[in-house]
Amino acid sequence: MNNLQRASAGLVSATILFSAATLCAQADERPAVAMAVGSPSRAYAPARMKGTLYTQLPPIAELAHLNGKALVQVALDDAGHVTNVTVVASTGNSVLDRAALRTARDATYEPASVGGIPVAGSFDIVVDFAPET
């Protein structure tokens, strides 16, 4: 492949990328950002929880001396608001699992970002209902 063919192929690829970004922007109502592959602006920053995770053991679980850990997946929009919570790994007790979902839903998060632009995504947290010592 000669230099002219390479340049032409690169131009076609850039045009396709720009066209896809334009279609996304129209369908999504948000501006699309086209980034070159390998560009440092594609840096990914994962979602993270802000502050401390406050777990509150329900009174019935406290009376029954229940404990356990749940893995909860939290879906976030691009503003960091919780859109969905799901138990991925159960504590083995439905009372604790519901409390874990409530705990994850009530926490605050910072969304993931790509190139400094916030994006929707998901975040996994462990909610630990450890016995008081």
Secondary structure, DSSP 8 states (H G I E B T S, - for coil): --HHHHHHHHHHHHHHHHHHHHHHHHHHSS------TT-GGG-EE--EEES-------HHHHHTT--EEEEEEEEE-TTS-EEEEEEEE--S-HHHHHHHHHHHHHSEEE-EEETTEEE-EEEEEEEEE----
